[in-house]
Structure formats: structure tokens, C-alpha cells
Amino acid sequence: MQLLRLAAFADGDEGGNPAGVWLGDSLPTAAEMRKIAAEVGFSETVFAAPQEPGWRVRYFSPQTEVPFCGHATIALGAALAARSGDGERTLRLNDSAITVSGRRDGDGYAATLRSPATRSGAVDAALRERALALFGLSEDELDPRLAPAQIHAGADHLLLALRSRERLAAMRYDFDAGCRLMRDAGWITLALVWAESAQRFHARNAFAVGGVYEDPATGAAAAALAGRLRDVGWPHGGRVTIVQGEDMGARSLLQVAIGAEPGSPVEVSGRARFLA
């Protein structure tokens, strides 16, 4: 058994979202994984054990199991590359199968995940109103080019696109109320974004349901956002960059490649650095 700690989607040698990476011959029980994730204390820990043709994988926050976690997958890809060399690995999740490719990148490591299938749709009106009230947002503070939506790439998220970078920087919410909303709606994160350009976004992700106020980098939400951009015909040009964590002092960079087929997986890439 090996327990590693990495920061995924790092901006060079800084930033990124810390994740635990547990590697063993077989997975512990769910109760044991929850306990280990709580002891690690990061927003998520990924648990992986060999299972032909690749690895059986589960993800746990300090509070609960989550169906898919992008930054922990990037951390896993880097950890496997460091242990066994560059290459693509198949990962079997609870409800789907994905791949992650890890590789040495200069003096560090990088990885690319191929997400679960994507989908998106309108938000229930009552839930939309609760979300706006949670963040103290008015309708005129939303970007009309990208309406509020429920987005999915292995897990459900709420997407709220804002008109200004300043309003994104001012994000605040009541933690307990956010947790109740996320549980009621089945959302893993509440994703607030601002479009600096057609191909560059800034994001903040509330993760109260996982016991974390804010995530510095959220690969699953990045994949789901990319799927939404494709669904609405946004001029993404096949690729977007997402800057996240800047407002919490952990600047992170996520690169997303978007294919043309509606609902198809997208590729999310980033650097990972080992933590002491």
C-alpha cells in the first residue's frame, strides 16, 4: 500500500488542488476509504487497485464518496507515470470507464484524462432561485450568453456564468445553506465562471457538500463546462483554458480539448507536483 499527496493542475511549481492518491493490491472497504480520506484532509482522495485491463478506482472526500473527481484523476495519472513510466491507463469507476495518460513533463509530471460522457440542461426554476440567493446574485449580474445550467461529466454541477471578473472575485456564500442546496439538487459543486474570452475562463467552485468551502481546481466541472459550451454552440474553437484558484491564492490551470460530437467525452490536462 502507498499513500501519496500531489497537487493537480498546478501553475508551474505553484498552486493546484491537493489530492491524496492511495495505491494498493485491493481497495479497502467504503468505511475505511472514508476514514483515510478524512485523515488525509484534502477535498478528495483517489483509491486505485489493479483490475484488468487497468485499475479499479473510487473517490472520497472527507465527507462522502463522489462519483468522479478530475483533479484526483490527474494526480493518479502522474503518480502512476512516476511509478511505472509514461502511458495511458484505463480506470473503471462506479458507473463508467475513463482513461488517464500520465507522462514526465520537464522536471515534473503532467496528465490528461478522458472524461465520462457529458450532458447539460436547464435548471429547475426553484433551485435556480435558491442558488442566486445563496451567492447574493441578481439576474443582471449573469452573462446572458451562457444561461444557468445543470452540467454533467461524471457528476452533476450547477453552472452560473457572471458578467464581470469583479463579481467572481467577490464570491461568498453560507456554507450550511450551500451544503443543503447541493444535497437537495444532487450537485457536486456550484461552478461560477467568467469568460475572459471565447477560449479563456476564470472559475470558482463551491464544494460544501464535500466539506470544503472552495476547490482550487475542479477537473470534473471543467469537463462538464466544456460539454455545455459545445451544447450551446459557444465559439470554443476546440479548446479552452480555465484559470481557477486565483482568488484563494492557489492559481491553477486546466486545459480542455473539446471534440465535435455532442455528448462525447472531453480531455482535461494539467501538471501535477508531488507534495512533501
N, C-alpha and C positions, 0 to 999 in steps of 0.2 A: 504494500500500500504506500502511496506517495501523495502528499498534500502540498500543492504549490500555490503561490499567490502571484498574480500578474495584473497589470493594468492594461486594458484593451482599448483600442482606438486612441492611443497616445499621440500627442502632437510632438514628434521628435522624442526627446528624452524626458518629457514632462507630460502632465495631465493623464487623461484616460480614466476609465472606470475600473476600479479594482474588482477582481473576481477570484474566488477560490477554485482550484482545479484538483479534484480528487481522482486518482487513478488506482485501480485495484483489479484483482482477478475476477471478482464478482461484486455486484452492488450490495451495499448494506440495506437493511430494512428502511422503509419510509421514515419511521420514527428516528432511527439512527441518523439518517441523512438530514432530517430537520435539526437534530441536535448539533451535528457537525456544522451545518450552515450557520446556526446561531452562534456557535463558538468562534467561527471564522469572522463573522460580523459584517461581511460585505453585503451588498444588495443581492448578489446571487453567488452560489457555488454550484459548479457543474460536477456531476458524478459520472464517471465513464468506466466501463469494463469491456474487455474484448468479447465480441459476439459476431460470428461470421455473417456477412462478409466485412464487417467493420467493428463498430463499437455501439453498445447499448448505453444510452445517455439519459439522465434526468437532471432537472434543475430545481434548486431550492433556494428561496430567500430565507431570512431569519424567521419569517412568519409562516410561510406556506410553500407548497410546490407550485411552480409556474410551468406552463406547457412548452415554452420556448424562450430562450434568452440569447440575444445576439452577442453581447459583449463577452459573456462566458464562453460562447462557442468560439469566438476569435481567440480568447485566451487558451482554450483547449487545443485549437489548431496549432498555435505557437508552441505550446508545451509538448505536443506530440512530435512536431518538427525538431525541437531541441533534443528530444529523447531518441527518436528513430529516423530522423532525416526528413528532407522535404518530401511532400507528396499530398495526394488527396485521400481523405478518409470518408467512408460512409458512416453516418450516425443515425441510429434508429431511436426516434423519440417515442413518446407515448402514443401519439396519433399520426405520425408521419415519419418520413425518412428524408434526410438532407445530406449535404456534403460540406466538408471544410477542407481547404487546402492551406497547409502551413509551409512556410519557407523562411530561410535565413534572409535577412534584409540588412546589408551592411554589418554593423556590429550588434544588430538586434534581430527581431523576428517580425514577420507580418503574416496575415492570414486572410483568406477570402471564404466567406460562407455563401452557400446557395440556399436561399430561404425556402420555407414551405410556400405553397401557393398563396396568392394574395387575393383579397376581395375588399370591397368597400361599399358603403351605402349611407343613406340619410340617418340622422339621429332622431330618436323619439323626442317629440317636442317637449315633454315634461323633463326628460333628462337633460336636454339642451339648456333649458332654463335654469335647472339646478347647477349645471356646470358654469354657466355665465355668472350666476350669483356667487358661486364658490370663489371665483377669481375677481369678482367685482367688475366684470366686463359689461360694456354696453354693446348693442348691435353695431353702432357706428365705429367701434374700435376693431371690428373684424374686417378681414380682407375679403371683399366681395368676389374676388376671382377664385377663391378656394373656400367654399362653404363648409361649416362644421360637418363632420362625418365620422361614422364609425369605420375604422380601418383595421385590416387584419393581415398578418403574415405569420401564422403560427399561434397568434394570440390576438385578442381584441384590444384596441386602443381608441380613445377619443382624440380627434384632431380638431384643434382650434387655430386658425391662421389669423395673425394680427396684422394691422396696418403699419405698425411702427416698431422699430428696434427698441425705442424707449419703453414702450408698454410691455414688451417682452422682458426687459431688464427689471421691470417693477413687479414681476410675478410674485404674488403672495396668496396663501390660502390657509384655511383652518384644517389642520391635519386630520382630526377626527371626522369632520364633515366630509373631507375628501375621501377618507377610507370608506365611509358609509356609501357614498355615491359610487365609488368604484366597485364595491361589493354588489350593490343593487343592480348596476349595469353590466357587470361582468367584464369591466375594463381592467387591463393590467397596468397601463399608465394613462395619464392625461397629458397629451402632447401639444404644447404650444409652440408655434413656429412663426418665423418672419422670413419672407422671401427677399433677400438682398438683391437677387437677380433671378432669372429663369432657372439657373443651374446652381445657385448657391443659397442655402437656407441656414438660418440660425434657429436652434431648438432648445427648449427646456421641457423636461418630463417629470411630472409629479408621480411618485410611486408609493403613495401612502399605504396601499393595500399590502405591500411587501415590507412595511415597517420602515421605509426610507422616505424622507421628505422630497428629495430630488435626486435623479440619476444624472451623473455627468456624461454618460454616453449610453444610448439605447439602440442597439442594433436591430432588435425586433421592430421597434417603432419606425426606425429608418427604412426598413424594408416595406413596412405597411404604408408609410408615406409615399414611397416610390410607386407602389401599386395604385394608390389613389391618384397620383399625378398622371399616371398612364390612363386610368379610367376616365378622367375628366378632360383628356387631351391637352394637358399642360405642355408647353414647349420645352421639354427637358433635354431634348437632343440625345437621349440615350444614356445620360449620366448626370448625377447631381452630387454635390459636396454638401455635407451637413456639419456645421460647427456647433458643438454642444459643450456645456460645462463652463463656458467662459465666465458667466456671471457668478459662479461658485468657486472660481479660482482653480479649475481643473479642465482647462481647454482641451477639447477632444476633437478629432477629425474623423469623419465617416465618409467613405467613398462608395457610391451606389451606382451600379450598372443596371440599366433597365431595358429589357428586351421588348419587342413589339407585341407579342401575343398577350391579349388580355388574360389576367389571372395567373400567368406563368410566374415561376419563382424569379427573384431578382438576386443579384450578387452584391454583397456588402463586404467591403475590405477595410483593413486598418492595421496599424502597427500595434505590437504588444511588447511590453517591457516587464521583466521579472522584478518583483519587489523583494526586499530583504525579509 
